[in-house]
Amino acid sequence: MDYGFTEEQLMIRDLARQIAQEKIKPVRQHYDETGEFPHDIFKVFAGADLCGLYIEEQYGGMGGGIVELVIAVEEFSKVCSGIALSLAATALGTFPIILHGSDEQKKKYLPRIASGQSLAAFGLTEAEAGSDASGIKTTAVKDGDHYILNGTKQWITNGGEADIYVVIAMTDKKKGPRGASAIIVEKGTPGFTFGKKENKMGIRASATRELVFQDCRVPKANLMGREGMGFIVAMKTLDQSRPGVAAQALGIAAGALEEAVQYSRQRRQFGSPICSFQGVQFMLADMATQVEAARTLVYQAARYIDSGAKDIGKISAMCKLFASDTAMRVTTDAVQVFGGYGYMKEYPVEKMMRDAKITQIYEGTNQIQREVIGLSLIKEAASGK
Ligand SMILES: Cc1cc2nc3c(=O)[nH]c(=O)nc-3n(C[C@H](O)[C@H](O)[C@H](O)COP(=O)(O)OP(=O)(O)OC[C@H]3O[C@@H](n4cnc5c(N)ncnc54)[C@H](O)[C@@H]3O)c2cc1C
């Protein structure tokens, strides 16, 4: 299929595909089994200049956008979405700086991220505040030229591995959601520590940890935008980053489809390859159709965001919702095509099915995506659009 990519985008796709096959595929099982963080593969991403795909050239990036990011994330996720997440979650932690950072903050942090020297992370969720982010309790109290942070963020991707964290904390509890602010906290700041690494169902190569702040003093210069803008920063960041989760889901689904097609040609029952049975062909046909529909929506959303459009919330939520539901369905069917072998860890579709589940949960559950889409529809109708 021709997806209308530029020459440069095709080069990114081919390079990412090659890295996925040559560097990630041989080690994905190791990282899944051990849950170690894939430092060696992240160095490969950096060496191939892929860490700054979506960062402006003046800050050392490649000057691309969401399209370039989703192309790379899809290719890596076809083989291992846990490893791909080191890059995608760094983008999640970088978008607030791109969108709302001051010139000084951009100059200080973006070149480090673009070169792959530093990973980034985004800390919003807390134990009592998941879908309802307005319930966060972490505080940032002004003290002269500093903020003093106290509280704990839960399940933060790249936690402990990243050097740069964008944290949403309450600077004025009395104002409710309008009293939250976004603050950059660097690893190594006194009073900033990490909880234990979580033991997860899937994306096991990804590090998920608590961020713990105990009287952590952060320079006032690390505030992003103005006080009170925390939830605006968070929501705008998620609008940009959800196509990255969708690309991860798309890659998982496409990878599982490829595996299922190959297996169905090799496995023989009743004297014939199982791909000769219409029951199996119909499953593969449905899987392929869903993957293609997800791909079209993901690329369309990425292009719309890169066009500079402002009303990106609905399409961003739609692509995340559709691609992640597709990933769950397609990986479940891929296991079915493999039969009992699909249930065994020796075959990659078992891991893909475990990896798919998280894409329906993080960066807003799919129930929340449906709410975002539904509210947009009602708003559009009310404004006569
Ligand atoms: C592996 C992993 C990595 C993560 N990485 C990050 C990260 O890097 N940064 C970060 O800030 N967070 C991160 N998260 C947190 C993630 O975004 C949250 O888990 C997610 O937003 C859901 O919150 P919750 O788990 O508290 O579920 P809850 O909000 O408790 O939801 C439980 C159930 O209720 C449903 N529900 C809740 N409210 C509604 C509603 N209004 N209408 C309908 N249904 C509703 C949900 O859809 C869900 O099915 C991560 C989580 C995991 C598991």
The ligand as an SDF file (V2000), in Angstrom:
LIG
                    3D

 53 58  0  0  0  0  0  0  0  0999 V2000
    1.8340    0.0560   32.7430 C   0  0  0  0  0  0  0  0  0  0  0  0
    1.2680    1.4140   33.0160 C   0  0  0  0  0  0  0  0  0  0  0  0
    1.9750    2.5470   32.6350 C   0  0  0  0  0  0  0  0  0  0  0  0
    1.4680    3.8230   32.9030 C   0  0  0  0  0  0  0  0  0  0  0  0
    2.2200    4.9400   32.5810 N   0  0  0  0  0  0  0  0  0  0  0  0
    1.8050    6.1580   33.0260 C   0  0  0  0  0  0  0  0  0  0  0  0
    2.6490    7.3230   32.8660 C   0  0  0  0  0  0  0  0  0  0  0  0
    3.7200    7.2680   32.2630 O   0  0  0  0  0  0  0  0  0  0  0  0
    2.2110    8.5020   33.3810 N   0  0  0  0  0  0  0  0  0  0  0  0
    1.0280    8.6250   34.0450 C   0  0  0  0  0  0  0  0  0  0  0  0
    0.7220    9.7170   34.5220 O   0  0  0  0  0  0  0  0  0  0  0  0
    0.2000    7.5470   34.1930 N   0  0  0  0  0  0  0  0  0  0  0  0
    0.5710    6.3250   33.7080 C   0  0  0  0  0  0  0  0  0  0  0  0
   -0.2410    5.2230   33.8870 N   0  0  0  0  0  0  0  0  0  0  0  0
   -1.5460    5.3860   34.5090 C   0  0  0  0  0  0  0  0  0  0  0  0
   -2.7070    5.2060   33.5480 C   0  0  0  0  0  0  0  0  0  0  0  0
   -2.8050    6.3060   32.6780 O   0  0  0  0  0  0  0  0  0  0  0  0
   -3.9690    4.9540   34.3820 C   0  0  0  0  0  0  0  0  0  0  0  0
   -3.8520    3.6270   34.8630 O   0  0  0  0  0  0  0  0  0  0  0  0
   -5.2710    5.1410   33.6040 C   0  0  0  0  0  0  0  0  0  0  0  0
   -5.4510    6.4840   33.2850 O   0  0  0  0  0  0  0  0  0  0  0  0
   -6.4950    4.6440   34.3580 C   0  0  0  0  0  0  0  0  0  0  0  0
   -6.5130    5.0370   35.6900 O   0  0  0  0  0  0  0  0  0  0  0  0
   -6.7380    3.9110   36.8400 P   0  0  0  0  0  0  0  0  0  0  0  0
   -5.8210    2.7950   36.5380 O   0  0  0  0  0  0  0  0  0  0  0  0
   -6.6330    4.5690   38.1490 O   0  0  0  0  0  0  0  0  0  0  0  0
   -8.1960    3.3870   36.6020 O   0  0  0  0  0  0  0  0  0  0  0  0
   -9.5720    3.9920   37.1960 P   0  0  0  0  0  0  0  0  0  0  0  0
   -9.6590    5.4420   36.8590 O   0  0  0  0  0  0  0  0  0  0  0  0
   -9.6890    3.6100   38.6180 O   0  0  0  0  0  0  0  0  0  0  0  0
  -10.6480    3.2190   36.3320 O   0  0  0  0  0  0  0  0  0  0  0  0
  -11.0950    1.9000   36.6520 C   0  0  0  0  0  0  0  0  0  0  0  0
  -12.1790    1.5260   35.6420 C   0  0  0  0  0  0  0  0  0  0  0  0
  -13.2740    2.4510   35.7390 O   0  0  0  0  0  0  0  0  0  0  0  0
  -13.5260    3.0280   34.4790 C   0  0  0  0  0  0  0  0  0  0  0  0
  -13.9450    4.4310   34.6350 N   0  0  0  0  0  0  0  0  0  0  0  0
  -13.3720    5.3860   35.4400 C   0  0  0  0  0  0  0  0  0  0  0  0
  -14.0250    6.5410   35.2860 N   0  0  0  0  0  0  0  0  0  0  0  0
  -14.9970    6.3360   34.3580 C   0  0  0  0  0  0  0  0  0  0  0  0
  -16.0050    7.1580   33.7640 C   0  0  0  0  0  0  0  0  0  0  0  0
  -16.1240    8.4650   34.0740 N   0  0  0  0  0  0  0  0  0  0  0  0
  -16.8480    6.5910   32.8600 N   0  0  0  0  0  0  0  0  0  0  0  0
  -16.7320    5.2850   32.5090 C   0  0  0  0  0  0  0  0  0  0  0  0
  -15.7940    4.4560   33.0500 N   0  0  0  0  0  0  0  0  0  0  0  0
  -14.9400    4.9860   33.9480 C   0  0  0  0  0  0  0  0  0  0  0  0
  -12.1990    2.9430   33.7300 C   0  0  0  0  0  0  0  0  0  0  0  0
  -12.3780    3.0130   32.3180 O   0  0  0  0  0  0  0  0  0  0  0  0
  -11.6750    1.6040   34.1850 C   0  0  0  0  0  0  0  0  0  0  0  0
  -12.2700    0.5750   33.4320 O   0  0  0  0  0  0  0  0  0  0  0  0
    0.2240    3.9470   33.5600 C   0  0  0  0  0  0  0  0  0  0  0  0
   -0.4860    2.8020   33.9180 C   0  0  0  0  0  0  0  0  0  0  0  0
    0.0130    1.5550   33.6760 C   0  0  0  0  0  0  0  0  0  0  0  0
   -0.7900    0.3400   34.1080 C   0  0  0  0  0  0  0  0  0  0  0  0
  1  2  1  0
  2  3  1  0
  2 52  2  0
  3  4  2  0
  4  5  1  0
  4 50  1  0
  5  6  2  0
  6  7  1  0
  6 13  1  0
  7  8  2  0
  7  9  1  0
  9 10  1  0
 10 11  2  0
 10 12  1  0
 12 13  2  0
 13 14  1  0
 14 15  1  0
 14 50  1  0
 15 16  1  0
 16 17  1  0
 16 18  1  0
 18 19  1  0
 18 20  1  0
 20 21  1  0
 20 22  1  0
 22 23  1  0
 23 24  1  0
 24 25  2  0
 24 26  1  0
 24 27  1  0
 27 28  1  0
 28 29  2  0
 28 30  1  0
 28 31  1  0
 31 32  1  0
 32 33  1  0
 33 34  1  0
 33 48  1  0
 34 35  1  0
 35 36  1  0
 35 46  1  0
 36 37  1  0
 36 45  1  0
 37 38  2  0
 38 39  1  0
 39 40  1  0
 39 45  2  0
 40 41  1  0
 40 42  2  0
 42 43  1  0
 43 44  2  0
 44 45  1  0
 46 47  1  0
 46 48  1  0
 48 49  1  0
 50 51  2  0
 51 52  1  0
 52 53  1  0
M  END
$$$$
